[in-house]
Amino acid sequence: MVNLIEFFHKNFIFDRRTIQLSNHVLSLLETDKTLLDVGCGDGTIASMIASNNKKIEVHGIDVLIREKTKIPVTLFDGTHIPFPDSSFDYVSFIDVLHHTHTAEELLSESLRVARIGVIIKDHICKNKLDYLFLKFMDDIGNKRFNIALPYNYLSKTEWQQLFKKVHANVQKSILNLNLYRFPFNKLFDRDLHFISIITKNSV
């Protein structure tokens, strides 16, 4: 059963999803910049960004460092980013913040470390049905890697409240990510996903 799930995820979800996400994130980055990917896993998405733009330098941090990674990865405690202020031009969270109970602290840390902005890819949960679909996707994609799964999905209003708490402004959002092939897009794309770039308020 595990091998069947891995085959399904690899061939029908993972490859297209990583390509689409790397392209979306890359569209928000200026060239000749540095990117810190928080909760990077094996670094697949960050490495694809760097491959598609050789002038972008990437680094990752994670609470678990996998045996094989595609980018340099530094271990961190899940809350405090181990770099000085403005160490990187951008910081990214790709489907990471719903895995933590410390989203506010992590966002504050990322805004401290990022010189230009913070890129967030995550989910919007409007109701119980959305929650069940998101939980299913999380289980398929992450449970076998022993990734923490608290299922902390936020509504649009809760995201706005979180950004307000960390004194951040949304500069741009992408809502139609087109992550999945037909017919899976009818179930798992919809309006469950977003990518936003946020910056620290000047006041």
PAMI-184478 format. One record per atom (N, C-alpha, C, O): residue in one letter; y, z, x. Coordinates in pm, whole numbers, plus 32768, in hexadecimal, padded with zeros to 4 digits. Atoms other than C-alpha are relative to their C-alpha. Example, Ala and Ser with C-alpha at 12.3 -4.5 7.8 and 13.67 -1.06 7.14 Angstrom:
2
A7F8980008059;A7E3E830C84CE;A80788000805A;A8076804280C2;S7F897FFA7FAE;S7F9682CA8557;S806D80497FB3;S80DC805A7FE6;
END
This chain:
203
M7F8880008053;M800080008000;M807E80008057;M80DD7FB8803A;V7F8C7FFA7FA7;V80F18059811C;V801A7F798040;V808C7F4D8048;N7FF080837FC2;N80AF7F0B81C9;N80367F9A7F9E;N80847F427FC3;L7FD0805B8067;L80EB7E548081;L809480147FE7;L80DF7FB37FDA;I7F737FE18015;I82377F05804C;I80537FCD8076;I80BD7F928061;E7FB8802E7F8A;E82A27EBA81B3;E800A7F688002;E80737F318025;F7FFE80928006;F82427D4A8188;F80667FD07F9B;F80B57F767FB7;F7FA38025806A;F83047D318042;F80908018802E;F80E67FC1801C;H7F787FDD7FD7;H84377DDF80D3;H80317FA4806F;H80A37F77806C;K7FDB80567F8F;K84377D118213;K801E7F727FD4;K80817F367FFF;N7FF8808E801F;N84077BBD8173;N805A7FDE7F8A;N80897F6D7F80;F7FB3801E8078;F84C77BDC802E;F8085804B7FF8;F80DA802A7FA5;I7F877FAF800A;I85D87CDE8071;I8048800E8086;I80BD7FEB8091;F7FBF7FD47F85;F861B7D4C81D8;F804D7F918047;F80C37FA38067;D7FC180697FB0;D86677C028287;D80807FCC7FBF;D80E77FC38001;R7F8980338043;R87587B798182;R806C806C7FFA;R80E180508011;R7FA07F93800D;R87FC7CCD8150;R804C80168083;R80C680258081;T7FBE7FE87F80;T88437CFD82C4;T805E7F8E8025;T80C97FA5805D;I7FAA80737FE3;I88CF7B9E82E9;I808080077FAC;I80EE7FF67FE0;Q7F8C7FF98059;Q89B27BC581BB;Q805E80738027;Q80D88061802B;L7FAD7F8D7FDD;L8A2A7D1F8221;L804A7FEB8083;L80C0800B808E;S7FBD80177F7F;S8A727CBC8388;S80727F9D7FF0;S80DB7FAD802F;N7F9680618016;N8B3C7B91830E;N8077803E7FB7;N80EA80237FD8;H7F947FBE804A;H8C037C638217;H8050805D805B;H80CC805B805A;V7FBB7FA37FA7;V8C537D6D831A;V80527FB18067;V80C47FD38083;L7FBB80517F9C;L8CAE7C65841B;L80817FC57FC8;L80E37FB58011;S7F88803B803E;S8DA77BCE8324;S807480637FFB;S80E7803B7FE9;L7F987F9A8005;L8E667D19832A;L8031802A808A;L809080778096;L7FE07FD77F78;L8E777D3984A5;L805B7F9C8046;L804C7F238036;E7FB580547FA4;E8F7A7CB58594;E7FAB7FE9807D;E7F55803B809D;T804D801D7F87;T8EF07C1486CF;T803380538075;T809F808F806E;D7FDD7FB27F89;D8EF87CB88826;D800E80957FE1;D806680D88018;K7FF67F758029;K8EBB7E0B8786;K7F7B80488016;K7F15800A8034;T80787FAE7FF2;T8DC17F29879B;T7FDA803B7F79;T802F80597F26;L80367FCF807E;L8CE27FA58682;L7F99806C801B;L7F3B80588068;L80647F957FFC;L8C2880EF8661;L7FB980027F7A;L7FF880187F12;D804E8001807A;D8B0F80DA8561;D7FBB80877FF1;D7F6280AA8040;V80357F7A8017;V8ABD823484D6;V7F837FF67FA9;V7F847FB67F40;G807E800B8047;G895582608465;G7FC57F76800D;G7F987F3A7FAB;C801D808E7FE5;C88FD81158507;C7F6D7FDB7FF7;C7F4C7F657FF5;G808E80217FFE;G8781813284FB;G7FDA7FBD8082;G7FF87FF080EE;D802480487F85;D86F5803485EE;D806F7FA38031;D80607F5F8096;G7F8E80507FD4;G88467F858602;G7FFC7F6F7FD8;G80467F1D8010;T8010808D8025;T87DD7E448556;T80837FC17FD3;T80A97F578005;I7F86803C8038;I891E7E088492;I806E7FF98069;I80B17F928075;A7F9980017F98;A8A077E6B85AE;A7FE37F97806A;A803F7F55809C;S802380647F9A;S89487D8E86A1;S80197F727FCD;S803F7F1A801A;M7FE58083803A;M89677C6785B2;M80957FE48000;M80BF7F738017;I7F6E80107FFA;I8ADF7CA2859D;I802A7FD7808C;I807A7F7B809E;A7FDD801F7F75;A8AF67CA08718;A7FCE7F758029;A80117F308076;S803680857FDF;S8A1C7B68872F;S80557F917FC5;S80637F268000;N7FAF80668043;N8AFB7AAE863B;N808F7FFC8032;N80D77F9B801B;N7F7B7FFF7FC1;N8C387B1586F2;N7FF3804B8085;N7FF680C68088;K801A7FC57F7D;K8C037B4F8865;K807380588032;K806380A48091;K7F8C7FB27FD4;K8D5E7BEB8882;K800880897FBD;K806580D57FD6;I80067F7D803F;I8CFF7D1687A9;I7F9680548046;I7F23802B8051;E805B7FA57FBA;E8C637E398863;E7FD0806C7F9F;E802180AC7F5C;V80377FA28061;V8B787F17879A;V7FB680738045;V7F7E806380B1;H804B7F897FD5;H8AE6807387C7;H7FD480477F81;H801380397F19;G80327FBA8075;G8A1C814C86DD;G7FEB80948019;G7FD980BE808B;I802A7F747FFA;I89E082BA8690;I7FA5801A7F8A;I7FB37FDD7F20;D805C7FDE806D;D88C9835285C0;D7FC68089801A;D7FC680BB808B;V803D7F7C7FF4;V8820849C857B;V7F717FF58035;V7F3980578067;L8084801E7FC8;L86D483FD85DD;L800A7F7F8050;L803A7F1B801C;I7FFC807A7FB0;I86B6830486F9;I7F747FC38001;I7F148001802F;R808180438008;R859E820D86C0;R7FD07FD5808A;R801E7FC980E8;E803D80237F7F;E84B081A987D4;E803B7F808039;E804F7F7480B1;K7FC5807E7FD5;K8542804A87E0;K80817FE97FB1;K80807FEA7F36;T7F80801D8042;T86B080018797;T803C7F80803B;T80207F5D80AE;K7FC5807F7FD8;K87787EBE87AB;K808C800E8038;K80C67FAC8067;I7F7B7FE27FC9;I88BF7F638814;I7FF780898044;I7F9880D3802B;P7FFF7F787FC9;P8918809788E5;P801780657F90;P807080527F3D;V7FF77F9C806A;V88E981CB8808;V800B808C803D;V7FBE80B08096;T7FEB7F767FD5;T8968832F883D;T7FD4805F7F90;T7FF080467F1B;L802B7F9B8062;L88CD845D8790;L807780537FD4;L80CC80778026;F7F987FA5802E;F89B4852B86B2;F7FCA805A7F93;F7F5C80437F61;D80327F98805A;D8999865385C5;D800C7FDF7F6C;D7FE880317F18;G7FF68027808B;G89E185958486;G808580207FC0;G809F7FF77F4F;T7F7D7FDB8037;T8B3E86238456;T80727FE38060;T80D77FA98039;H7F95800E7F9D;H8C0B86218596;H7FE77F878059;H7F817F80809E;I800F80797FAF;I8C3E84CF863D;I802880228090;I8098804D80A8;P7FEC7FCF7F77;P8C1E850F87B5;P80557FA58058;P802E7F8280C7;F7FA380527FB4;F8D46843D8826;F808E802F7FE6;F80A980677F7B;P7F747FD58012;P8EBB8483885A;P80487FAF7F96;P80147F4B7F63;D7FAC80458061;D8FD08418876E;D80177F6E802B;D802B7F5280A1;S7FE2808F7FEB;S9002829D874D;S7FAB7FC1806E;S7FDB7F6C80BA;S805A80357F99;S8ED48254882B;S7FD37F717FE2;S7FB67F24803D;F802C8084802B;F8E76811E8762;F80687FC57FA2;F80B3800D7F60;D7FA58040805D;D8F3D801E86A2;D7FD280147F70;D8022802F7F17;Y80397FF08085;Y8E5380348577;Y7F88805E8005;Y7F438069806A;V807B7FB48017;V8D49812184F4;V7FC27FCB7F80;V80097FAD7F20;S804280338079;S8C4480AC83F9;S7F93805F7FD0;S7F5180A2801F;F806D7FBA8043;F8B5981538302;F7FBB7F9A7FA5;F7FF27F767F3D;I804880628051;I8A57805D827C;I7F8F80467FB6;I7F2680637FEF;D80617FB78053;D899D8107815F;D7FD680838042;D7F5F80A0804F;V80187F807FBA;V89BD8257820F;V803380777FB1;V7FEF80DE7FAA;L7FBF7F8A8038;L8AA68339814D;L7FB3803E7F8B;L7FBE80B67F73;H804F7FC4806D;H89BE83638022;H7F8480498034;H7F3A80867FE6;H806E7FB67FC3;H88BD83F08116;H802A808A8033;H7FD880D48069;T7FCF7F847FC5;T899685188172;T8040805A7F98;T806E802C7F2F;H7FB87F9F8053;H8A21865580D6;H808B801B803A;H80D6806D8005;T7F827FE67FBA;T8B4D864581C3;T80577F838007;T80947F67806E;A7FB6807E8000;A8BF384FE815C;A80948016801F;A80D07FC78068;E7F727FE87FE8;E8D508595815D;E801B801C8093;E80787FE580CE;E7FEE7FE17F72;E8D2A862582BB;E7FE97F858057;E80337F6D80B6;L801D80787FB2;L8C9084E2833E;L80727F997FF6;L80977F5B8059;L7F91805E800F;L8DA7840D82AD;L807B8030804D;L80C07FE0808C;S7F8F7FCA7FB3;S8EAE84F58342;S7FED7FE88095;S804B7FC380DB;E802080187F74;E8E0184DB8492;E80117F6C8024;E80477F4B808E;S7FF8808F7FE3;S8DEC8361847B;S80927FD18006;S80B57F7D8058;L7F7280247FFD;L8F608344842C;L80448035807E;L80A77FFC80AC;R7FCD7FCB7F81;R8FA4841A855E;R7FDC7FA48075;R802C7F8C80CF;V8034804F7F90;V8ED1833D8640;V802C7F6E7FF9;V80387F2C8061;A7FDC808D8011;A8F3A81EB85AF;A80957FE88015;A80E9802C7FDA;R7F7380217FE7;R907C81528632;R80397FA97F91;R80AE7FB67F6D;I7FCF805D8065;I909280438526;I7FCF80257F74;I802080357F19;G80327FE58086;G8FAD80918403;G7F6C80227FFC;G7F248016805F;V808A7FD88017;V8E6381068372;V7FC57FA67F93;V80007F957F28;I8043805B805D;I8D72801682C6;I7F8B80497FBF;I7F3680828004;I80687FBA804B;I8C9280A281B7;I7FB77F9C7FA8;I7FF47F567F57;K805380468062;K8B727FF2810E;K7FAD806B7FBA;K7F6680B87FFA;D804D7F9D8049;D8ADC80C47FFB;D7FEE7FD27F70;D7FFD7F5C7F51;H80228021808A;H8A8880D47E89;H8064803B7F9E;H80AC809A7FBC;I7FB87FCA8072;I8B3881097D3F;I7F9B801C7F93;I7F547FC37F65;C80607FD58065;C8A6D81CE7C43;C804A80257F80;C809780867F7E;K7FB67FEB807D;K8AEA81BC7ADE;K7FB380517F99;K7FEE808F7F41;N80517FC08069;N89C5824D7A19;N7F74801D8035;N7F55800380AA;K80887FD87FDA;K885F82C87A1E;K7FAB7F88802B;K7F5C7F928089;L804D80777FDB;L87CE81687A2A;L80247FD2808C;L7FCB7FB280DB;D7FD580227F78;D889E81157B60;D7FC0805E8064;D7F8E803480CC;Y803A7F9B7FA7;Y882582597BFC;Y7F6C7FE2801B;Y7F3F7FEC808E;L808F801C7FEF;L86B881FB7BC3;L7FE87F858057;L7F8E7F8480AB;F800D80787FAD;F86E580A07C59;F8023801F8092;F7FDD7FF480ED;L7FD57FDF7F78;L879E812B7D88;L7F9980598045;L7F7D804780BB;K80687FA87FC9;K8699823A7DBC;K7F867FB08028;K7F4C7FC78092;F807280567FE1;F858581357DB0;F801A7FB0807F;F7FC27FA880D6;M7FDF804D7F89;M8637805D7EB3;M7FFF8058807D;M7FD0802F80E6;D7FFF7FA27F90;D866C818C7F93;D7F738022802D;D7F55802380A4;D80897FDB7FE0;D84FF81EE7F80;D7FB77F8E8047;D7F727FA580AB;I804380747FC3;I8483808F7FD1;I80337FE7808E;I7FE57FCC80E9;G7FC680237F7F;G8574805D80F1;G7FF9806B806A;G7FFA804D80E1;N7FEA7F957F9F;N857C81B38193;N7F96806C800A;N7F8B80AE8071;K805B7F8D8000;K846882A68134;K7F9F7FFD8074;K7F7F806580AD;R806480097F94;R837282228238;R80398020808A;R7FEE803580E9;F7FC07FDF7F82;F84738266834D;F802780958008;F806980BF8067;N7FDF7F718006;N849283D882EA;N8096801A7FFF;N80C6807E8034;I7F6F7FF08010;I860383A7829B;I801B805E7F8C;I7FD880577F24;A7FDB7FA3806B;A86A584BA81CE;A802B7FB37F84;A80787F537F8D;L7FE38048807D;L86BA844E8061;L803280617F94;L7FE780817F38;P7FC97FA88068;P87A085357F98;P80337FB57F85;P80547FF37F20;Y7FD880538071;Y8801840F7EB4;Y808C80267FCB;Y809F80367F53;N7F787FD88027;N8973846C7EB3;N80557F857FE0;N80AF7F61802C;Y7FB880798028;Y89F383397DFB;Y807D80277FB0;Y8078807E7F59;L7F807FDE803E;L8B5F83417D8C;L802C7F937FA0;L800A7F1E7FAF;S7FC0805F805A;S8C18829E7C6F;S807F7FCA8043;S80A87FFB80AC;K7F8380377FCA;K8D5081CD7CAB;K806C806B8006;K80B780738068;T7F9D7F958003;T8E2882F57C47;T7FE68067806E;T8044809780AD;E80237F9F7F97;E8D6E83DE7D34;E80207FCA808B;E804A801680E3;W7FD8803C7F80;W8DA282E97E54;W809780098011;W80C6802B807E;Q7F6E7FF77FF8;Q8F1682DE7E06;Q802C808E8020;Q808880A3806F;Q7FE07F737FE6;Q8F21845A7E02;Q7FE080268090;Q802A807180D0;L80267FE47F76;L8E6984697F4E;L80657FC68062;L808D800980C1;F7F9E803E7FA8;F8F5B83767FF3;F8085804C7FFC;F80CA80598061;K7F857FB2800D;K907D84437F6D;K7FF580828050;K805680AD808F;K80147F827FB8;K8FE985828002;K80117FEF8097;K8043804980DA;V7FF680167F6F;V8FDA84E8815E;V80817FB78025;V80937F8B8096;H7F7C803D7FEA;H913984558137;H7FF47F718034;H80317F4C8099;A8017808A7FD8;A90C482EC814C;A80267F9F7F91;A80207FC07F1B;N7FE1806D805C;N913181A780AA;N7F997F91800E;N7F6E7F73807E;V805880757FFC;V904C8086804D;V80577F858019;V80B17F677FCB;Q7FB480777FDD;Q90D37F4D80F6;Q7FC67F817FC2;Q800F7F267F9C;K804280778038;K8FD27E538077;K7F7380277FD6;K7F33807A8016;S80887FE8802E;S8E8D7E557FB2;S7FBC7F7B7FE1;S7FFC7F1B7FB5;I805480718024;I8D717D5B7F87;I7F9980357F9D;I7F5080947FBC;L80577FCB8069;L8CAD7D887E45;L7F867FA77FE4;L7F1E7FDA7FBC;N8070805C8018;N8BCF7C547E25;N7FBA7FE28085;N7FDB7F8180C9;L803D800A7F7B;L8AEC7C807F52;L7F8D7F9C8007;L7F6D7F6B8073;N806C80648004;N89CF7B9A7EE4;N7F93801F8068;N7F727FCC80BC;L805E7FCF7F9A;L88CF7C637FA9;L7F717FD07FEC;L7F247FCB804B;Y808C801B801F;Y878F7BF47EFB;Y7FED7F767FC5;Y80457F3F7F83;R802480818038;R86E27AB27EA3;R7FDD800D7F6C;R7FB980797F3C;F802E8007808A;F869C7A487D3D;F7F6780137FFF;F7F247FDA8055;P7FC67FBC8074;P86057AEA7C6D;P802A8091801D;P805B80D77FC4;F7FE57F737FE1;F86367C367D27;F809480227FF1;F80B880957FD6;N7F6F7FE6800D;N87B07C0D7D1C;N8025802D7F72;N808680767F60;K7FE37FD9808A;K87A67C357BA1;K7FEC80967FE9;K802B80D17F92;L801C7F72800D;L871F7D947BCD;L804E80548063;L808480BE8040;F7FD27FA97F94;F87A17E107D1A;F80897FDE8038;F80BF802C8087;D7F77801E7FD5;D88ED7D5F7D58;D806180397F97;D809B80A47FAA;R7FA57FD9806D;R89B87D757C16;R808280368039;R80BF7FF6808F;D7F857FC27FCA;D8AE17E5D7C57;D7FE08086803F;D802D80E68031;L802E7F827FC3;L8A217F687D17;L80348014808D;L8026808080C5;H7FDD7FFC7F72;H8AB47F187E6E;H80937FE08016;H80D27F9A7FC7;F7F7980257FD8;F8C057F097F1A;F800D80128097;F7FC3805E80D5;I7FD47FE97F76;I8C9E7EEA8073;I809780127FFA;I80DD7FC07FBF;S7F6F7FE97FF9;S8DF97F7D80B1;S80288024808E;S7FDA805F80D9;I7FC67FD07F83;I8ED47FAC81DE;I8072805F7FDC;I80CB803D7F8E;I7F9B7F9B801C;I8FA680E881D7;I804B8023807F;I8017801780EE;T7FAD7FD67F8F;T90BF816182B5;T804080877FDE;T804D80AC7F6A;K7FC07F7F8010;K916582B082EA;K808C7FF07FCA;K80D77F997FF6;N7F7880008030;N929E82F78221;N8061801F8071;N8043807080C9;S7F9D7FE77F98;S93D582EE82F8;S804780857FED;S808280BA804B;V7FBE7F7F801D;V9458842A824E;V7F9780677FE0;V7FB780DA7FC5;
END
